[in-house]
Amino acid sequence: MDLTELLILVVGLAVAGLAKGTSGMGLPLIATPILAGVFGPRLAVAIVTIPILASNSLLLVQGFRKRDLLRGIGQLFIASAIGTAIGTLLLARLDQRTFALLITLMVVIFLARGERLLGDDPAALRARILGPLICFVGGVLQGTTSIASPLVGSYFHARRMAAADFVFTLAAIFEVNAIVQVIGYSAQGLFTPEVVALGLLGLVPTLLALAAGIALRERLDPQRFRQFIVALIVLSVANLLWRTFAA
């Protein structure tokens, strides 16, 4: 790896870490396309998994007092983990065009009508059905591309959660997915010494920027935070479509 590639790795993960700390999402959304241009899609997905795992761990430690939020959503973790496991097996085999269009349609529906679809009661039947479905498909997306935020982020955005609650819940779900990714990619032999070294090197800019993002989030009012989340979700969908149809 030459100096230019090293700078791309550091800058890409620093920007991604800042977005992650601010919103709880956006690390693979920003980092994966940047790294894919240097290392190729499959290796980029494997490299970024290590910073994803570490950053979610830090967010969970930072928000540990909110662990009660995770009670009652075990079905979301199970669905997400199953989807991610399937996604790791489908890496580079899935029909990305059909999948990208399906994801885009679902995100548009959730951004436009998500609150009405879910209703005011998270325990309602439709919410209990939609939640696991969204997390399952998001898991498949994370396993194949490392990017689950379009679906999972739009689902929890529709729940109108407070900023800290939103970030902690997403970190928990993405942490489970990342653990499954590590296991799946290890079984496929993707974690070569070079990939592991690059992933560990990427922890430095990622975690430093993550801390800055956490500090920035604490200064955002709820309305600005929701606007930032919508912008990231729209960006993630645009990125997914571009990677699928133009790259």
N, C-alpha and C positions, 0 to 999 in steps of 0.2 A: 504494500500500500504506500503510494507516494504522498507528498505533503498536501497536494490538492484534495485527494480523497480523504485524508485525515481531517482537513478543514471542513469538508462537506459533512462528514460524520459528526463533528463537534457542533457546528452551527445548526445543522438540521435537528439534532437531538436537543439542543439548548432551546430553540424556538418551540419545539414540540413539548418539552418539559414545562415551559412557561404556560402554554395553553392548558396542559394537564393540571397544573397546580391551581390555575384560576377556575377551571370549569369541571374538573374530574374526568374530562375526555379530551381527545384531540392529539394524544401522543402518536399513536400509529397513523392517524389521519395525515399528519404532517410529515412524520419521519419516514414512513414506509415508501412513499413515492420518491422522496429524495434519495434514500439509500438504494432503491431499486434501479435508479439510473446509473449507479456505480457498481453495485454488486449483483444485480439481477433480481427479479421478483422473489424467487424461492428463498435465496439467502437473505434478502432484506427482511422478509417476514420472520425468519429464524433469528436474525440479529436483534431486531426490535423487541422480540419477546422478552429478552433479559431486562432491558430498561422498563418494560411494561410491568413485569413482575415486581421489580424493586420499587417503582414509583407507587404502585397500588399498595404495596406493603407499608410504605411511609404514610400514605394518606389514611390507611386504616389505623395505624398507630396514633396519628395526629387527631383523628376523630373518634377514638376508642369509646369515649363517653356516650356516643350515639349508637352503640351496639344494639340497643333495644329495638332500633328500626328494623333489624334483620329478622326479628321474630315474626313468624307468620308468612314469610316469603321463601320458605325452603323449597317450594315447588319451582320457583323461578331459578334458583341455583341448580336444581337437578336438571331442568329443561335446558338451561344454558350450557351446563357441562356436557350433556349428551350431544347437543348441537355442535359444540366445539370439537368433541372427539370425532364426530362424523366429518366435520370440516377438515381436520388434520389428515384424514384418510383421503379426502377428495381434493387435497391441495394439487393444483395444476390439472385436475381432471374435470372439474365442474364447468358446466356451460355458463360462463361468466356473463354473457350478454343477457340471457333470460333472467338470471339471478339479479343482475343490476337493475333491470327494468322492474322486476317485482319489488325489490327493496325501495326503489324510488317511488313507486305507486303507494306503498304502505306508509312511507314517511310523509308524503304529501297529504294523505288522508289524516294521519295523526296530527300534523301541524295545523291542518285546517279544521278538523272536527274531533280531535282527540279527546277533549274534555267532555264533549257530548257522548262520544262512544263509550267512555269509561264510566261516566256518571259520577256522582258525588261520593258514592260508597265503594271503597276499594274491595270490600268483601262481596260485592254484588256478583252474580253469576257471570255476566259478560266480562267484568274485570278479571275474574278468576280464570276465565278461558283465554282471554287475549294476552294476559301477562305471560304465562308459560309459552304460548305460541310465539310471541315477539322475542322472548329470550332464547328460545330454541333456534329460530331463524338467525337471530343475532349471533348466537354461538357458532352456527355454521359459517357465517360471514367472517367471524374472528378467526376460526380455524383455517380458512382458505386465504384470507387477505390480511388478517390481523386487525381489521377495522370493523368493530361492532357498534360504534357510536351512532350511526344514522338511525338504526331502529331502536336500540335500547335507550339512547338519549332522548329520542322523540317521545317514547312511551312514558318515561318518568317526567319529562317536561310537561306532558299533558296532565300529570298528577299534581302539578303546581306545588312541588315540594320547595321548602326553604333551601337556600344555597348550600349550606353545610350538610343538610340531610341528603340533598341530591348528589353531592360529591361523594359522601361516604357510601351511599347505597351503590352507586355506579362502581366505586373502587372495589367493593366487596364482590360484585358480580364479575367484573373484569379480572379480579385476582383469581377467582376460581377458574375462569376461562384460561388465564395465562398458565396456571399449573397444569391444566389438561394439555395445553399446547406444548409445554416443555416435555411432558411425558410422550406425547404423540410424535413430536419432531425428533426426540432422542431415539425412539424406536425405529424411525426411518433413516437414522444416521445423518440428519441435517446439522447436528451440533458438532461440527469438526473443531479441532483446536483453534483454527483461525476465526471461526464464527463466534466461539465462546470468548476469545480474546477481544474481538471487536465489540461484542455485547458488553463485556465488563468495562472496557475503555469508555464506552458510551454512557456509563453510569455517572461519570463525573459531571459532564455538562447537563445531563438530564436532571439529576437530583439538585444541583445548585439552582437551576432555573425553576425547578418545581417549588423550591422554598420561596423564591421570589413571587411565583404565581399564587401561592397560598396567601402571602402578605397582601398581594393586590386584590384577591377575592374579598378579603375582609373589609376593603374600602368600597366595594361596589354595593349600591342599594339594590333591593330585590328586583326592581323593574329593569335596571341595567343588566343585572345578571341574566334574567330571562331573555333579554334581547341578545346578549352575548351567546347564550346557548343556541338560540334559533339561528344566529349567524354561523356558528360552528356546524350545526346540523346541515344547513343548506350547503355550506362549503364541502362537507363530507360527501354529500350526495353528488355534487358537481364533480368532485374528485373521483368518485367511484365511476361515474359515467364516462369521464374523460379517460381514465385508465382502461376502461373496458372497450370503448369504441374508437378512441383516437390514438392510444398508445400502440 
